Amino acid sequence: MPLRLAIVGRPNVGKSTLYNRLVGRKEAIVFDTPGVTRDRRYGQGQLGPLDLEIIDTPGLEEAANGSLAERMSRQAFAALDEAEAVLLVIDALAGVTAADETFARLVRQRGKPVVLVANKAESKQATAGILDAARLGFGEAIALSAEHGEGLAELYAALAPLAPVVAEEETDPDAKRRSKRANQRLKDQAEAEELSEETPQETITLTVLGRPNVGKSTLINRLLGEERLLTGPEAGMTRDAVTVPFSWRGQALELVDTAGLRKKGKVEGVLEKMSISNTTHALRFTHVAVLVIDATMPLEKQDNALAGLIEREGRACVIAVNKIDQVSERKALLEDLAYRLEDVIPQMKGVPLVPVSALKGEGMDKVISEALKMYRLWNTRLGTGELNRWLQEATDRHNPPMISGRRLKLRYVTQSKSRPPRFVIFANRSDEIPGAYERYLVNHLRETFQLLGIPLRILWRSGKNPYVD
């Protein structure tokens, strides 16, 4: 059982750097600017034999009620309430500040075990700050450099007593053997259950994309039924791609909130570029992209660009038309959107358009059900026999064109993979296939097998000529 550990402290003391160090990879954006982290981020990590569930938090700040800083601090306090233990991080170079003292009192009021960490302690200039940290009342601070990985042994020594199962196994060899036997029984049981299932369920990842301020975080909060992610009227609220586990009617899901994507010409600064990189990375590894557009400003140029990006990455897609409660003619709007989308990106023909109001909770179940439907289509596998019957019908209906006076011959088709479905067609002159005829085949394939709304890929191959020698 992992120890749930919240990393808290004022802004820019290195909490996200420490989080990345403990989970063993660069998940959280790290930048030398206060307030980069705005939502709680959860990750699994390990420190020696100690298993950890780590919560990265926004910086604690004193701020007016309702302000962005105050809403960010609420995220940190929510993590404190969930955690079993707390890592209170200070900047060893800056020493103890008035803000550190204030938040140390607030952390103490929660009654959780606290380990005090003085980060950025790799230089001699940090010595005074490390010694000064003792006046916060949590004992001697652990001198740590999250960036360079120094002081992790001392951190483990401080955390190990908070995880009694791990501590017992280290000191009692019999306990360790008992734990191994119990783990093996659990493993055998899990394998037996897996073998008994005909189709083991996969955790499906849904990544929510869109322009800034279209309601992505609000949509996820409404699906979860809690204020899990920071929301507000400010554009660009989300900077990190944050993954949240979710279950819908027994199906395990992961919802990924992402930073809003603006036009390239409007992107400012290194931090926004890092946020965009995180978003595109999340899209690359998702199963279904949920593109959120604003019903009051539908299909602007950036919406089209995002839809094109989803198609190029080969992801299944659902379009959530948010703020639909502010539109009077819903049916006309959806019909116009479908027509315009097909005109701009023909590959997105048939993608579900789901009217939603994230603020009022309208259409939430429909978003998930349509996403799962597109996921199933995205995983489609077709038999070689039915594909070749389709190819014969397609060529009978519309003969392949003549190329340099010779008729193009399509000999054979098979599906090479799914996610998205990819088909290999063998032809005599595969490098000279006209684009118009390829589009005809894709559209005919899509309509024949009802593969509407998902990307399809056709690869061309030439058979070897037996008389070439």
N, C-alpha and C positions, 0 to 999 in steps of 0.2 A: 504494500500500500504506500504510494508516494506521499511525501510530506508536501502539503500545499503551502507555498511560500509567496508572500506578497513583497515586492520590491518597491519601497516608497521613499520619498525625499523631495526636497524642493527642486525646481527645474534646473536642468543642465549640470547635474552632479554625476551623470554616467549610469543611470538606471538601465537604459536600453542597451548600453554596451555590456553591462553585467548580465542582463537577460540573454543577449546573444552568446556570451561566453558560456553560460550554464546550459543552454539548449544545444550548443555545439554548432551553430550555423547563424548566418546573418539574416534573421527574420525581420527584426525591427529596424526601421530607418534610424541611423545615427548621424547627427549633424550638429555642428557647434552653434546652435541657436536654441534658446529656451522655448519650450512648448511644442516640440516636434511631435511627441506622443500625446494623443488626445483621447484615445479609447483604451480600455483594458485589453491586454493581449495575453493569451494563455499558451503555454508550451510545456512539453515534457523534457526534462533534463536529468542529468546525472552528475553527481560529484563523488568520485570514488565509487564505493558500493551503495551510496545513498541515492535513492530514486526521489525525484522532485517533480512537483507540478508548480510551475513558476508563473506568477502574474506580474506582467510589466504594467506600470501605471503612469498616468500623467503627473507632472510636478505639482506638489502642494503649494498653493498660493493663498494669501489673504486677499479677498476680492469682494466686491459688492454683490449682493444677491441677484441672481439672474444673469450675471455677466458670463462671458465665455470662460474666464479663468475659474470662476466659482463652479460652473458646470463641470469643468475638467477635474476640479478637486473632488467633486462628488463621486466621480468614477474611481478615484484613488481610495476614498473612504469605503465605497462598496467592496473594493478588493480587500481592504482591511477586515471587513465583517466576514468575508468568505474564508480568509486565510486561517491556517493553524499556527503559523509563525510569521514573523515580520523581519525583513531586512531593511533597517533604516540607514539610508546612504547619505553621507555628507561629503563635501569636497575638501580633501585634506589640505590642498593648497590654499583655499580661502579660509579654512578654519571654521569654527562654530559661529554662525550668524544668528541674528535675532529671529529670523524665520525658522532656522533649525530648532531653536529653543521652543518656539511656539508649537511647531508640529511635533516635537518630541513629547510635549505635554498631551497633545491630542492622541498620539499613538498610545501613550501610557494608559489613557482612559479606556481604551479598548480591552485591556487586560490580557493581551496575547503575549507570548514569549517574543522578546525583541533581541535581535543580534545587530549591534551597531557596527557599520562598515565605513571606514574612511577611505574613499576611493581616490584615485590619482596620486597614490603614495609612492610612485616610483623614484621620486627625486628627494634629495636631502631637504629641500625647502618645505617639504610636507611634514617634517618631524613635529614642529610646533603645533600644527593643526591636529595631528594624531593625538598628542598628549592632551590638548585642550578639550578633545571630544569627551573625556571622562566626566566633565561637569554636566553632561546631559542626563546622567543618572542611570546609564545602562552598562556600566562597567567599562573596561578598557576596550577601545575600538580596535577592530581588526584592520591592519594596514593592508590595503588591496590595490592592485592595478588591474582593473577589468580589461583594459586595452592590451596589456602585455601578459595577462594570465598569472600575475604574481599574487601570492597570499592565499591561493585556493586551498592549500593544505590546512591553514589556520581556520579558514571558513568552514571546512568540513568538520574540524574538531569542535567548532562551536555549534554546528547544526546536528551532529550525530546524536547527542543526548535528547534531542527533540523528536527523534524517530526511534522509539524503544525497541521495535522489532529488529531493526538493523543493528542496534547496539547489542542486543542479546545474542544475535547470531555471531557477532565478532568475538564475544567473550566466552560463549558456550558452544563447543563443537557439536554437542548432541542436538542443540537447538538448530544449528545450521543443517545437520543431516535431516532433522524432522522437517525443516522448511523445504529442503530439496525434494523429499518424498511427497510432500503436499503439493509442491509446484508441478511435479511429474504427474501426479494424479489429475490435477487440473488440466494439464496439457493433453493427457490421454483422453480425458472427457471431452475436451474441446475438439480434438481430432475425430472422435467418434461422432459427435454431433455434426461436424462438418461433412463427414462421409454420408451421414443419414439424410442430409439435405440434397435434393436434386439440383437446385440452383441456389447456391449460397448468395446472400444479398451483399452487394457492394455499397459502400458509403458513397453517395452521389454528391459531387461538389457543384453548387450553384454559385456563380460569381455575378454579383450585381454591378452593372456598369452604367455610365451615363454622364451627361454634362454636369458641371457643378450646380448644386442647389435644385435638382429635379426631384429629390425625395428618396434617395437610395437608402440612407441610414434609417429614415422614418419607416420605410417599407420593411426593412429587416426587423426593427423593433416591434412593428405591428405583428409580424409573423411569429416572433418569439413570445409576444405577450408581455414584454417588459422593456424598460428603458435601458437596454443593454449598451447601445451605442450613442455617442454624443450627437445631438441634433440642435438645430437653431437656424435663424434666418441668415446667418453669415455664409457666404459662398466659400467653398474650399474648406469646409469643416473637417473632412476626413483627409488624412495625409498618408496613412499606412494602410496596407491591405490587411484587414482583420478577419480571421476565420472564427466562426461561432458554430459549435455543434448544435444540431436540431433534429428532432424526430417528428415525422408526419405520417400518421396512420401506420406505424410500425416500420416505416422506411427510414433508415439512418441517413441524414443529410449533413452537409457542411455548407453554411451560408458565408460567403466572402464579401465583405464590404470593401469598396475601393474608392480611391480618390477620383473626383470628377476630372474628366479629360477635356481640356480646352484646345482650340486651334493652336498649331505650332507657333504661329506668329505672336500669340498672346502669352505663351509660356515664359515665366520670369524666374530667373535664379536657379541655382543648383538644386535647392530643396524641392521645388516643384518638378524638376526633371527626374529627381530620385523617386518622387511619388508616382509619376507617370510610368517609370520603369517597373516599379512594384506592381502597378495595375496590369501592365502588359504581361508581366511574368505570371501573375495570377490567372489571366485569361488563357495563357499558353497551357496551363495544367488543369484547367477546369473541365467539367463534363458538359454543363449547360450554362450558357451566358444569358442572364436576364437583363436585357437592355431597357432601362427606364427612360421614357421620354415625357415631356411636359405636354399635357393635352391642350394647354392654352397657347403653347408655342411649338406645335408638332413638326417633326422632321425638318429641323434646321440643318444647315450644311454639316455641322459637327455630328448630328445624329446619323446622317448618311455615312459619314466617315467611320463612325464606330461600327455601324452595321457591316460595312465593307471589311473592317478589321476582323470582326467575328467570323465572317465568311472565309477570309484568307487563312485564318488560323484553324479553320475546319471544325469549329465548335457548333454544337446544337444551340438553338436560340429560341427565346420567348421575348416578346416585346410587351412590357407593362406600360400602358398608357396612363400615367399618374395624373392626379388632380382632375379626374373625370367628373367629379361633383361640381366643378366650375363651368361645365359645358352643357348647353341646353340640347343641341342636336347630336346626340351620341352616335346614332347609327350612321348618319351622314359623315361624321368625322372619321369613324373607323373604315368606312368604304373608301373615303378619299385617301386615307393613310395606306391602305392595302394597294390601291392603284398606283400611288406615287412610289411606294417602296418597290413594287415590281418593275416600274419603269427605270428607277435608278440602279437597283441591284437585282437583276432577274433571278440570281441564285437564291434570293430570300423569298421567292414566290411561295406562298402558302404558310409562312411563319405565323404562329398564333399571335394575334393582337388582343391583349387582355385588358379591358378597362378596369382601372383600380383607383381607389382613393386611400392612400396610405394613412392619411390623417384620420379618416373615419372607419378604416378597416374593411372597406368594400373590395371584394374580388380577391382576397388573400388566398383562399383555398384553390381558386381557379388558376392562379399563377403557378402554384406547386403542381397541381394535376397536369397542366399543360406542359410544364417543364419535364415531368416524368414521362409523359407521352413522347416528347421530342427525344428524350434520352433513349427510349426504346427504339425509335426510328433510327437514331444515330448508330445504334448497335446492330442494325439489320445485316443478316447474312442470307444471300440468295444462292440457290443451287445452280450448278453449272448447266444442267439440262434446261431449266426454265430460262436462264439467261440466253442460251443459244437459240431457243425458240423465239425469245423476244427479238434477238438480233436478226433472225430470218424474217420475222414480220416487219421489223423496221426497214430493212433493205428492200423488201417487196413493196412496201408502201411508198418509199422514196429511194430510188436507185442511187447508189454512190456515184459521185460525179466522175467525169473523164479528166485525167491529168496527163497532159502532153500526148493526147491521142490514145491513151490507154485507160481502160476502165479500172477504177479502184476496187479491189476485192477485200471484203472483210471476212476473214476465215473463221474466227473463233473468239469467244469472250469468256472470261472467268472473273470471279471476285477475288482480289488479292488480300484484302483486309477490310475491317470496319472501323468506325470511329475516326473520321467519317467513312462511309462506304467508298471503296476504291475498286475500279474495274479495269482489267487489262484486255484490250482488244488487239488481236493479231491481224495485221493487214499487209498487203504486198508492198505498199509504199507509205509506211507509217509516218515518215517525216514530212509528207506533203499533204496531209489531211487539211482540207479547207476549214477555217474556223466556223463558217456557217453550218457545215454539215455536222461538225462536232456538237454545236449547240442544239441542232435538231435531235441528235441521238440522246443527249443529256435530258432534254425536255420530254422526249418520248419515254425514256427509261423512268423518269420521275413520275410521269402520269400513269404508266403501266403498273408500277409497283407501289403507287401512292406514297412516294418518298418526298412529300411536300415539306418545304421549309428547312431542309437540312442540306448542307453542302455535299456535292457529289464530285468525285474525281475520276477522270478517264485517262488512263495511260496507254500509249500506243507502242506496239512492238512489231517488229518485222520477223517473220519466220526465216530460217536459214535456207538459202537456195542450194539444193543438192547438186546442181550442175555448175556451181561457181568454179570448180577446178577442172 
